[in-house]
Amino acid sequence: MAVRTVKRLDEYRIEVPQTYAPGMRVRGIIYLDPRLEPGLEEKAIIQVANVAMLPGIVGASLAMPDIHMGYGFAIGGVAAFSMEEGIISPGGVGYDINCGVRLLKSSLTRGLVAPRLGAVLEALFTEVPSGVGSKGKLRLSRQELEKVMTGGARWAVSEGMGSARDLELIESGGMMEGADPSLISVKAHERGSSQIGSLGSGNHFLEIQYVDEIYDEEGARSLGLFKDQVTVMIHTGSRGFGHQVCTDYLEVMERAVRKYGIELPDRELACAPIGSPEARDYLRAMRAAANYAWANRHAIMHWTRQTFTKAMGMGPEDLKMELVYDVAHNIAKIEEHMVNGKKVKLAVHRKGATRAFAPGHPELPAIYRQTGQPVLVPGDMGRASFVLLGTQGAMEQTWGSTCHGAGRMLSRHEAIRRARGRSIYRELEDKGIIVMSAGRETLAEEMSEAYKDISDVVDVVQGAGISKKVARLRPMGVVKG
């Protein structure tokens, strides 16, 4: 009989031993310090243990300090699988395929923008649709949508949104090879045709920020960041299109589990062997959704640049609103990593986790090859976000991965209950933060108390050596779904 106990390995890591539950093929490791440990849900620990039971898992079932319960995998989960014996699981990617974060820098300072902040934010709220079921300004035909699926951000550039230089500063160049539009359902087509250039709802946002703290002067210079600089962070994904792709392929995977006789501790971990037709089809469809997400963020970036140009009365050359980087945090990729001293290909699932590749990695843009990959970690709308850099420690410990955000502590229902009778909008305004939202409940769901303190989360990944703090960004104005 398994003994459901975990133990602390060091200041920043908890071990879920193989004795935690029967059937675990490897141990689990959760990156968490004593400050965050009281918020660790038992259900999330069980999900880490469940992932450790999947065929072909290599190393350990990992979770970042923003861990909380998700569908199948815990959010914050990272797992790598052997190409010979492993599986592909949509639950290890999530419904919002390639939900991710994009950061823009500018020549603007906080003092210059503050007097016009309300006008800029109102213009952004108009230009970038947000909220449940929101639709973008574009209406794509089936043929055009298929170009988005295969081209990603490159499609957006071909349509006059941004430049080829932007593509160098996006994970995977803003486009994953191998997407196959023929594997996308009619319903996914219908949901995706009108949502390019929209934020959606929930924790997605477009945020005007300023750099209020720099921890690594050299790293900040390499990224073009300076004190009091105005930045813009975009956090959204593949919208209803990606959600439908996940829904469609979960049904496929549930049949595959029975077909291949895979025993699972939780049906939400439905999967298929990596070499199977079902896994190959899912990966091709997932890549189409990932490309959709990159095109979506690229369109939002384009309209953000235009909005700032008009609202600030400045030309693009003076505004210098340039892309720092764009990262995905819900995705599965075939990557090369070191295992027992040998470089091997693995299928790495990141579900609410961000790549944090080390200096020198060949997949990094040339300008970041010496510094390491920029890591963008959004917080809640009332506190802060962080910019970090990838490290060799991440390559050695976590398949080049780190946290993706603050991590929820309260369910949306509980957050709404606790916010009853309060004006979250007014509370944020008292902090000097202007918020515009498509729905009142969104502000309650997304209030700061619903999340872990992002500073505590980032301290864990820095302390564990899996990323390095560069700068802290404070919110000035936020557009929420």
Backbone hydrogen bonds, N-H to C=O, Kabsch-Sander energy under -0.5 kcal/mol:
donor,donor_aa,acceptor,acceptor_aa,energy
3,V,19,T,-1.7
4,R,2,A,-0.6
5,T,3,V,-2.1
7,K,15,E,-2.1
9,L,13,R,-2.2
10,D,13,R,-1.4
13,R,10,D,-0.7
14,I,30,I,-2.9
15,E,7,K,-3.6
16,V,28,G,-3.1
20,Y,17,P,-2.3
21,A,18,Q,-0.6
24,M,21,A,-1.3
25,R,52,A,-2.6
26,V,52,A,-0.7
28,G,16,V,-2.9
29,I,61,S,-2.5
30,I,14,I,-2.8
31,Y,63,A,-2.8
32,L,12,Y,-1.2
32,L,30,I,-0.8
36,L,33,D,-0.9
37,E,33,D,-1.4
39,G,36,L,-1.4
40,L,37,E,-2.1
45,I,41,E,-1.7
46,I,42,E,-2.6
47,Q,43,K,-1.8
48,V,44,A,-1.9
49,A,45,I,-2.4
50,N,46,I,-2.7
51,V,47,Q,-2.2
52,A,48,V,-1.4
53,M,50,N,-1.6
54,L,51,V,-1.7
57,I,54,L,-1.4
58,V,80,A,-2.8
60,A,58,V,-1.1
61,S,27,R,-2.3
62,L,60,A,-0.7
62,L,78,V,-2.4
63,A,29,I,-1.7
64,M,76,G,-2.4
67,I,64,M,-1.4
68,H,75,I,-1.6
72,G,70,G,-0.8
73,F,71,Y,-1.8
73,F,91,G,-0.9
75,I,68,H,-2.5
76,G,351,K,-3.5
77,G,74,A,-1.7
77,G,351,K,-1.2
78,V,62,L,-2.2
79,A,349,H,-1.9
80,A,58,V,-0.6
81,F,347,A,-1.5
82,S,56,G,-2.7
83,M,345,K,-0.7
86,G,82,S,-1.8
87,I,55,P,-0.5
88,I,272,A,-2.2
91,G,270,A,-0.5
92,G,89,S,-1.9
93,V,90,P,-1.8
94,G,90,P,-2.9
97,I,95,Y,-1.6
98,N,330,N,-3.4
99,C,96,D,-1.7
100,G,236,T,-2.2
101,V,327,V,-2.2
102,R,234,I,-2.3
103,L,325,Y,-2.3
104,L,232,V,-3.0
105,K,322,E,-2.9
106,S,230,V,-0.5
107,S,319,L,-2.6
110,R,228,D,-2.2
113,V,109,T,-1.8
114,A,110,R,-2.6
116,R,113,V,-1.7
117,L,113,V,-0.6
117,L,114,A,-1.2
120,V,116,R,-2.5
121,L,117,L,-2.9
122,E,118,G,-2.3
123,A,119,A,-2.1
124,L,120,V,-2.3
125,F,121,L,-2.5
126,T,122,E,-1.5
127,E,123,A,-2.4
128,V,124,L,-2.7
131,G,200,G,-2.8
134,S,131,G,-2.0
136,G,194,S,-2.4
138,L,196,I,-0.7
140,L,193,S,-2.8
145,L,141,S,-2.8
146,E,142,R,-1.9
147,K,143,Q,-1.3
148,V,144,E,-1.6
149,M,145,L,-2.2
150,T,146,E,-1.6
151,G,147,K,-2.3
152,G,148,V,-2.6
153,A,174,G,-2.5
154,R,151,G,-1.8
155,W,152,G,-0.8
156,A,152,G,-1.2
157,V,153,A,-2.2
158,S,154,R,-2.2
159,E,155,W,-1.1
159,E,156,A,-0.5
160,G,157,V,-1.9
161,M,156,A,-2.4
162,G,160,G,-0.8
166,D,163,S,-0.9
167,L,163,S,-0.7
167,L,164,A,-0.6
168,E,164,A,-0.7
168,E,165,R,-0.8
169,L,166,D,-1.8
170,I,167,L,-1.2
171,E,326,D,-2.3
173,G,170,I,-2.5
174,G,171,E,-1.8
175,M,172,S,-1.5
177,E,175,M,-0.5
179,A,176,M,-0.7
180,D,284,R,-1.0
183,L,180,D,-1.9
184,I,181,P,-1.7
189,H,185,S,-2.1
190,E,186,V,-2.5
191,R,187,K,-2.2
192,G,188,A,-2.1
193,S,189,H,-1.5
195,Q,192,G,-0.9
198,S,195,Q,-1.2
199,L,129,P,-2.8
204,H,201,S,-1.3
205,F,235,H,-1.6
206,L,479,V,-1.9
207,E,233,M,-2.8
208,I,477,G,-3.1
209,Q,207,E,-0.5
209,Q,231,T,-3.0
210,Y,474,R,-1.9
211,V,229,Q,-2.1
212,D,210,Y,-0.7
212,D,472,R,-1.9
213,E,472,R,-1.3
215,Y,470,V,-2.7
216,D,470,V,-1.4
220,A,216,D,-2.8
221,R,217,E,-2.3
222,S,218,E,-2.1
223,L,219,G,-1.2
224,G,220,A,-0.8
224,G,221,R,-0.8
225,L,220,A,-2.9
228,D,211,V,-3.3
229,Q,226,F,-1.8
230,V,108,L,-2.5
231,T,209,Q,-2.0
232,V,104,L,-2.2
233,M,207,E,-2.5
234,I,102,R,-2.9
235,H,205,F,-2.8
236,T,100,G,-1.3
236,T,234,I,-0.5
238,S,97,I,-0.7
241,F,238,S,-0.9
242,G,238,S,-1.7
243,H,239,R,-1.8
244,Q,240,G,-2.1
245,V,241,F,-2.1
246,C,242,G,-2.4
247,T,243,H,-2.4
248,D,244,Q,-2.9
249,Y,245,V,-2.2
250,L,246,C,-1.9
251,E,247,T,-1.2
252,V,248,D,-1.2
253,M,249,Y,-2.6
254,E,250,L,-2.1
255,R,251,E,-1.5
256,A,252,V,-1.9
257,V,253,M,-2.3
258,R,254,E,-1.1
259,K,255,R,-2.4
260,Y,256,A,-2.8
261,G,257,V,-0.5
261,G,258,R,-0.6
262,I,257,V,-2.1
264,L,262,I,-0.5
269,L,266,D,-2.2
270,A,267,R,-1.4
272,A,88,I,-1.5
274,I,86,G,-2.2
276,S,273,P,-2.2
280,R,276,S,-2.3
281,D,277,P,-2.5
282,Y,278,E,-2.3
283,L,279,A,-2.6
284,R,280,R,-2.0
285,A,281,D,-2.4
286,M,282,Y,-3.6
287,R,283,L,-2.2
288,A,284,R,-1.3
289,A,285,A,-2.0
290,A,286,M,-2.7
291,N,287,R,-2.4
292,Y,288,A,-1.9
293,A,289,A,-2.1
294,W,290,A,-2.0
295,A,291,N,-2.2
296,N,292,Y,-2.4
297,R,293,A,-2.6
298,H,294,W,-1.9
299,A,295,A,-2.3
300,I,296,N,-2.2
301,M,297,R,-2.4
302,H,298,H,-2.2
303,W,299,A,-2.2
304,T,300,I,-2.1
305,R,301,M,-2.5
306,Q,302,H,-2.1
307,T,303,W,-2.3
308,F,304,T,-2.4
309,T,305,R,-2.3
310,K,306,Q,-2.1
311,A,307,T,-3.0
312,M,308,F,-2.6
313,G,309,T,-0.7
314,M,309,T,-1.5
318,D,315,G,-0.8
319,L,315,G,-2.6
320,K,316,P,-2.4
322,E,105,K,-1.3
322,E,320,K,-1.3
324,V,103,L,-3.2
325,Y,103,L,-1.0
326,D,169,L,-0.7
327,V,101,V,-2.8
329,H,99,C,-2.8
330,N,99,C,-0.5
331,I,350,R,-2.3
333,K,348,V,-2.3
335,E,333,K,-0.7
335,E,346,L,-2.6
337,H,344,V,-2.7
339,V,342,K,-3.4
342,K,339,V,-1.7
344,V,337,H,-3.1
344,V,342,K,-0.6
346,L,335,E,-2.9
347,A,81,F,-2.5
348,V,333,K,-2.9
348,V,346,L,-0.9
349,H,79,A,-3.3
349,H,347,A,-0.6
350,R,331,I,-2.8
350,R,348,V,-0.5
351,K,77,G,-2.7
352,G,329,H,-2.8
352,G,350,R,-0.6
353,A,329,H,-1.5
354,T,402,T,-2.2
355,R,328,A,-0.6
356,A,400,G,-3.5
360,G,369,R,-3.1
361,H,358,A,-1.8
364,L,361,H,-1.8
368,Y,365,P,-1.7
369,R,366,A,-1.1
372,G,368,Y,-2.3
373,Q,357,F,-2.5
375,V,388,L,-2.9
377,V,375,V,-0.6
377,V,386,F,-2.8
381,M,446,E,-0.6
383,R,380,D,-1.4
385,S,473,L,-2.4
386,F,377,V,-2.6
387,V,471,A,-2.6
388,L,375,V,-2.9
389,L,468,K,-1.8
390,G,373,Q,-2.0
391,T,356,A,-1.0
395,M,391,T,-1.2
396,E,392,Q,-2.0
397,Q,393,G,-2.1
398,T,394,A,-2.3
400,G,394,A,-2.6
401,S,394,A,-0.6
402,T,354,T,-2.4
406,A,378,P,-0.6
409,M,450,A,-3.9
410,L,450,A,-1.8
415,A,411,S,-2.5
416,I,412,R,-2.3
417,R,413,H,-2.1
418,R,414,E,-2.4
419,A,415,A,-1.6
420,R,416,I,-0.5
420,R,417,R,-1.0
422,R,419,A,-2.4
424,I,422,R,-0.7
427,E,423,S,-2.3
428,L,424,I,-2.3
429,E,425,Y,-2.2
430,D,426,R,-2.2
431,K,427,E,-0.6
431,K,428,L,-0.9
432,G,429,E,-1.7
433,I,428,L,-2.4
434,I,432,G,-0.5
434,I,476,M,-2.3
436,M,478,V,-2.8
438,A,480,K,-1.0
443,L,439,G,-0.8
443,L,440,R,-0.6
444,A,440,R,-1.1
445,E,441,E,-2.9
446,E,442,T,-2.1
447,M,444,A,-1.2
450,A,447,M,-1.9
451,Y,448,S,-2.2
452,K,407,G,-2.5
454,I,452,K,-0.6
456,D,453,D,-0.9
457,V,453,D,-1.6
458,V,454,I,-2.6
459,D,455,S,-1.9
460,V,456,D,-1.3
461,V,457,V,-1.5
462,Q,458,V,-2.1
463,G,459,D,-2.6
464,A,460,V,-2.6
465,G,462,Q,-1.0
466,I,461,V,-2.1
467,S,461,V,-1.1
468,K,389,L,-2.2
470,V,387,V,-2.5
471,A,387,V,-1.8
472,R,213,E,-2.7
473,L,385,S,-3.1
474,R,210,Y,-2.7
476,M,208,I,-3.2
477,G,208,I,-1.7
478,V,434,I,-2.8
479,V,206,L,-3.0
480,K,436,M,-3.0
480,K,478,V,-0.6
481,G,204,H,-1.0
